[in-house]
Amino acid sequence: MRGYFNKGNKTFDRAIFLDRDGVLNRDVGHPHLKEQYRPFECMAECMAELSKLDAYIIIITNQSGIATNMYDVNTFKAFNSLIINDVESAGGRINAIYYCPHYDWYNLPDGVERCRCSKPGPGMLEEAASDFELDLGKSIIIGDNYTDIGAGINAGMGKTILVTTGSWYRNGNYREEPLREKYRPDFTFHSLHEATQKVIELFK
């Protein structure tokens, strides 16, 4: 689903996709309140650097907290506004935010079918590709989970980048183990800054 859309005046055939929690904002466990907005120090600067490239900047995020009634869509969008404001203040842009409001793949209630948009499903990437007329084979995804990498691979993404800034990497996450072998990123970095420099290099 589309939670924010600002295509802008320039047209590109590729995009830089980023996960939200654990990549842009510290993953404190379903962050949705203003006091949980804890962006990484380099976030706004990195987004401004990426915005100089000939590519759309698109966030894709699983938000199962909506399905479990932890928060609603308006609360989710208000939290996103904090990120958008900081990025734009730094001279960057966000062209769209896509989100999955459904249950996570590992936590489906009885009788509920798995959706296509929850990562590692490719649904959000495919929706963005349709909306922006993208060549996903020329695009890049940056994520902190193997679900992000899986979504990129399943959608035919050109390159996938894993950053080790998410809570799963610090604390361990048994749910990621089956995905670790199945979905291997093209690159792994320890910060968004390092990932940003690689994207700039790849897009030269």
C-alpha positions as a Markdown table, in Angstrom:
| # | Residue | x | y | z |
|---|---|---|---|---|
| 1 | Met | 0.0 | 0.0 | 0.0 |
| 2 | Arg | 1.1 | 3.5 | -0.7 |
| 3 | Gly | 1.5 | 5.7 | 2.4 |
| 4 | Tyr | 3.2 | 8.7 | 0.8 |
| 5 | Phe | 3.7 | 9.7 | -2.8 |
| 6 | Asn | 5.6 | 12.6 | -4.2 |
| 7 | Lys | 7.0 | 11.7 | -7.6 |
| 8 | Gly | 8.5 | 15.1 | -8.3 |
| 9 | Asn | 9.3 | 16.6 | -11.7 |
| 10 | Lys | 12.2 | 14.4 | -12.8 |
| 11 | Thr | 11.7 | 11.0 | -14.3 |
| 12 | Phe | 14.0 | 8.0 | -13.7 |
| 13 | Asp | 13.9 | 4.3 | -14.6 |
| 14 | Arg | 15.5 | 3.1 | -11.4 |
| 15 | Ala | 15.1 | 3.5 | -7.6 |
| 16 | Ile | 16.9 | 3.2 | -4.4 |
| 17 | Phe | 14.7 | 1.3 | -2.0 |
| 18 | Leu | 15.3 | 1.5 | 1.8 |
| 19 | Asp | 13.7 | -0.2 | 4.7 |
| 20 | Arg | 12.6 | 2.2 | 7.5 |
| 21 | Asp | 13.1 | 0.6 | 10.9 |
| 22 | Gly | 16.7 | -0.5 | 11.5 |
| 23 | Val | 18.0 | 1.4 | 8.5 |
| 24 | Leu | 16.8 | 5.0 | 8.8 |
| 25 | Asn | 15.4 | 4.9 | 12.4 |
| 26 | Arg | 16.7 | 2.7 | 15.2 |
| 27 | Asp | 14.5 | -0.3 | 15.6 |
| 28 | Val | 13.1 | -0.1 | 19.1 |
| 29 | Gly | 10.3 | -2.6 | 18.3 |
| 30 | His | 7.5 | -1.3 | 16.2 |
| 31 | Pro | 8.4 | 2.4 | 16.5 |
| 32 | His | 5.4 | 4.6 | 16.0 |
| 33 | Leu | 5.4 | 7.3 | 18.7 |
| 34 | Lys | 7.3 | 10.6 | 18.5 |
| 35 | Glu | 9.5 | 9.6 | 21.4 |
| 36 | Gln | 10.5 | 6.5 | 19.5 |
| 37 | Tyr | 11.9 | 8.6 | 16.6 |
| 38 | Arg | 15.6 | 7.9 | 16.9 |
| 39 | Pro | 17.2 | 8.4 | 13.5 |
| 40 | Phe | 20.7 | 7.3 | 12.9 |
| 41 | Glu | 23.0 | 10.3 | 13.1 |
| 42 | Cys | 23.9 | 10.0 | 9.4 |
| 43 | Met | 20.4 | 9.4 | 8.2 |
| 44 | Ala | 19.4 | 12.8 | 6.8 |
| 45 | Glu | 22.9 | 13.4 | 5.4 |
| 46 | Cys | 22.9 | 10.0 | 3.6 |
| 47 | Met | 19.4 | 10.5 | 2.2 |
| 48 | Ala | 20.5 | 13.9 | 0.9 |
| 49 | Glu | 23.5 | 12.3 | -0.8 |
| 50 | Leu | 21.3 | 9.6 | -2.3 |
| 51 | Ser | 18.9 | 12.2 | -3.5 |
| 52 | Lys | 21.6 | 13.6 | -5.8 |
| 53 | Leu | 21.5 | 10.4 | -7.8 |
| 54 | Asp | 19.4 | 9.8 | -10.9 |
| 55 | Ala | 16.9 | 7.5 | -9.0 |
| 56 | Tyr | 13.7 | 7.7 | -7.0 |
| 57 | Ile | 14.1 | 7.3 | -3.3 |
| 58 | Ile | 11.5 | 4.9 | -1.9 |
| 59 | Ile | 10.9 | 3.5 | 1.5 |
| 60 | Ile | 9.3 | 0.0 | 1.9 |
| 61 | Thr | 8.4 | -1.2 | 5.3 |
| 62 | Asn | 6.5 | -4.0 | 7.0 |
| 63 | Gln | 4.1 | -2.6 | 9.6 |
| 64 | Ser | 2.4 | -5.6 | 11.2 |
| 65 | Gly | 1.7 | -3.4 | 14.2 |
| 66 | Ile | -1.3 | -2.1 | 12.2 |
| 67 | Ala | -2.6 | -5.6 | 11.8 |
| 68 | Thr | -2.3 | -6.3 | 15.6 |
| 69 | Asn | -3.9 | -2.9 | 16.5 |
| 70 | Met | -0.8 | -1.6 | 18.2 |
| 71 | Tyr | -1.3 | 1.6 | 16.2 |
| 72 | Asp | -3.3 | 2.8 | 13.3 |
| 73 | Val | -2.5 | 4.0 | 9.8 |
| 74 | Asn | -2.7 | 7.7 | 10.8 |
| 75 | Thr | -0.2 | 7.2 | 13.6 |
| 76 | Phe | 2.1 | 5.4 | 11.1 |
| 77 | Lys | 1.9 | 8.3 | 8.7 |
| 78 | Ala | 2.6 | 10.8 | 11.4 |
| 79 | Phe | 5.8 | 9.0 | 12.3 |
| 80 | Asn | 6.8 | 9.0 | 8.7 |
| 81 | Ser | 6.4 | 12.7 | 8.6 |
| 82 | Leu | 9.2 | 13.1 | 11.1 |
| 83 | Ile | 11.6 | 11.3 | 8.7 |
| 84 | Ile | 10.4 | 13.2 | 5.7 |
| 85 | Asn | 10.8 | 16.5 | 7.4 |
| 86 | Asp | 14.4 | 15.8 | 8.5 |
| 87 | Val | 15.3 | 14.5 | 5.1 |
| 88 | Glu | 13.9 | 17.5 | 3.3 |
| 89 | Ser | 15.5 | 19.9 | 5.8 |
| 90 | Ala | 18.9 | 18.3 | 4.8 |
| 91 | Gly | 18.2 | 18.9 | 1.1 |
| 92 | Gly | 17.1 | 15.4 | 0.4 |
| 93 | Arg | 13.8 | 13.8 | -0.9 |
| 94 | Ile | 11.6 | 10.8 | -0.4 |
| 95 | Asn | 9.5 | 10.1 | -3.4 |
| 96 | Ala | 7.2 | 7.4 | -1.8 |
| 97 | Ile | 6.6 | 5.2 | 1.1 |
| 98 | Tyr | 5.0 | 1.8 | 0.7 |
| 99 | Tyr | 3.9 | -0.3 | 3.6 |
| 100 | Cys | 2.4 | -3.7 | 4.4 |
| 101 | Pro | -0.2 | -3.4 | 7.1 |
| 102 | His | -0.7 | -7.2 | 7.4 |
| 103 | Tyr | 0.7 | -9.9 | 9.7 |
| 104 | Asp | 4.3 | -10.9 | 9.4 |
| 105 | Trp | 5.0 | -14.1 | 7.5 |
| 106 | Tyr | 6.1 | -15.8 | 10.7 |
| 107 | Asn | 3.1 | -14.8 | 12.8 |
| 108 | Leu | 0.0 | -15.6 | 10.8 |
| 109 | Pro | -3.2 | -16.3 | 12.8 |
| 110 | Asp | -5.1 | -19.4 | 12.0 |
| 111 | Gly | -7.1 | -18.9 | 8.8 |
| 112 | Val | -5.2 | -15.9 | 7.6 |
| 113 | Glu | -3.4 | -16.3 | 4.3 |
| 114 | Arg | 0.0 | -14.9 | 3.7 |
| 115 | Cys | 0.0 | -11.7 | 1.7 |
| 116 | Arg | 2.3 | -10.9 | -1.2 |
| 117 | Cys | 3.4 | -7.5 | 0.1 |
| 118 | Ser | 5.0 | -8.5 | 3.4 |
| 119 | Lys | 8.7 | -8.8 | 2.9 |
| 120 | Pro | 10.3 | -11.2 | 1.8 |
| 121 | Gly | 7.4 | -11.1 | -0.6 |
| 122 | Pro | 8.0 | -8.7 | -3.6 |
| 123 | Gly | 4.6 | -7.0 | -3.6 |
| 124 | Met | 5.6 | -3.6 | -2.4 |
| 125 | Leu | 8.5 | -3.5 | -4.9 |
| 126 | Glu | 6.2 | -4.6 | -7.7 |
| 127 | Glu | 3.7 | -1.9 | -6.8 |
| 128 | Ala | 6.3 | 0.8 | -6.8 |
| 129 | Ala | 7.7 | -0.5 | -10.1 |
| 130 | Ser | 4.3 | -0.1 | -11.7 |
| 131 | Asp | 3.6 | 3.3 | -10.2 |
| 132 | Phe | 7.0 | 4.7 | -11.2 |
| 133 | Glu | 7.6 | 2.6 | -14.4 |
| 134 | Leu | 10.8 | 1.2 | -12.9 |
| 135 | Asp | 13.3 | -1.3 | -14.2 |
| 136 | Leu | 14.0 | -3.2 | -10.9 |
| 137 | Gly | 17.0 | -4.8 | -12.5 |
| 138 | Lys | 18.6 | -1.4 | -12.4 |
| 139 | Ser | 17.5 | -0.7 | -8.9 |
| 140 | Ile | 19.0 | -1.3 | -5.4 |
| 141 | Ile | 17.5 | -2.2 | -2.0 |
| 142 | Ile | 19.1 | -1.4 | 1.4 |
| 143 | Gly | 17.7 | -3.3 | 4.4 |
| 144 | Asp | 18.7 | -4.6 | 7.8 |
| 145 | Asn | 16.9 | -7.9 | 7.6 |
| 146 | Tyr | 17.1 | -10.9 | 5.3 |
| 147 | Thr | 13.4 | -10.3 | 4.6 |
| 148 | Asp | 14.5 | -7.1 | 2.8 |
| 149 | Ile | 17.1 | -8.9 | 0.9 |
| 150 | Gly | 14.6 | -11.6 | 0.0 |
| 151 | Ala | 12.1 | -9.1 | -1.2 |
| 152 | Gly | 14.8 | -7.6 | -3.5 |
| 153 | Ile | 15.8 | -11.0 | -4.8 |
| 154 | Asn | 12.2 | -12.1 | -5.3 |
| 155 | Ala | 11.5 | -8.9 | -7.3 |
| 156 | Gly | 14.6 | -9.2 | -9.5 |
| 157 | Met | 16.4 | -6.3 | -7.9 |
| 158 | Gly | 19.7 | -5.3 | -9.5 |
| 159 | Lys | 21.7 | -5.2 | -6.2 |
| 160 | Thr | 20.9 | -5.9 | -2.6 |
| 161 | Ile | 22.7 | -4.4 | 0.4 |
| 162 | Leu | 22.4 | -5.6 | 4.0 |
| 163 | Val | 23.3 | -3.2 | 6.8 |
| 164 | Thr | 24.0 | -4.6 | 10.3 |
| 165 | Thr | 22.3 | -1.7 | 12.1 |
| 166 | Gly | 19.0 | -3.5 | 13.0 |
| 167 | Ser | 18.1 | -5.0 | 16.3 |
| 168 | Trp | 18.1 | -8.6 | 14.9 |
| 169 | Tyr | 21.8 | -8.3 | 14.3 |
| 170 | Arg | 22.6 | -7.1 | 17.8 |
| 171 | Asn | 20.2 | -9.4 | 19.6 |
| 172 | Gly | 20.0 | -12.4 | 17.4 |
| 173 | Asn | 16.8 | -13.4 | 15.7 |
| 174 | Tyr | 16.0 | -17.1 | 15.1 |
| 175 | Arg | 13.4 | -16.2 | 12.5 |
| 176 | Glu | 16.1 | -14.9 | 10.2 |
| 177 | Glu | 18.1 | -18.0 | 10.3 |
| 178 | Pro | 16.2 | -19.9 | 7.5 |
| 179 | Leu | 16.4 | -16.8 | 5.4 |
| 180 | Arg | 20.1 | -16.2 | 5.9 |
| 181 | Glu | 21.1 | -19.1 | 3.7 |
| 182 | Lys | 18.3 | -18.6 | 1.2 |
| 183 | Tyr | 18.8 | -14.9 | 0.6 |
| 184 | Arg | 22.4 | -13.7 | 0.3 |
| 185 | Pro | 23.0 | -10.0 | -0.1 |
| 186 | Asp | 25.4 | -8.7 | -2.7 |
| 187 | Phe | 27.0 | -6.4 | -0.1 |
| 188 | Thr | 27.1 | -6.1 | 3.7 |
| 189 | Phe | 28.0 | -3.0 | 5.6 |
| 190 | His | 27.9 | -1.8 | 9.2 |
| 191 | Ser | 26.3 | 1.6 | 8.6 |
| 192 | Leu | 24.0 | 3.4 | 6.3 |
| 193 | His | 26.9 | 5.7 | 5.5 |
| 194 | Glu | 28.9 | 2.8 | 4.1 |
| 195 | Ala | 26.0 | 1.6 | 2.2 |
| 196 | Thr | 25.4 | 5.0 | 0.7 |
| 197 | Gln | 28.9 | 5.3 | -0.5 |
| 198 | Lys | 28.6 | 1.9 | -2.3 |
| 199 | Val | 25.3 | 3.0 | -4.0 |
| 200 | Ile | 27.0 | 6.2 | -5.2 |
| 201 | Glu | 29.9 | 4.1 | -6.6 |
| 202 | Leu | 27.5 | 1.7 | -8.3 |
| 203 | Phe | 25.4 | 4.5 | -9.8 |
| 204 | Lys | 28.4 | 6.4 | -11.3 |
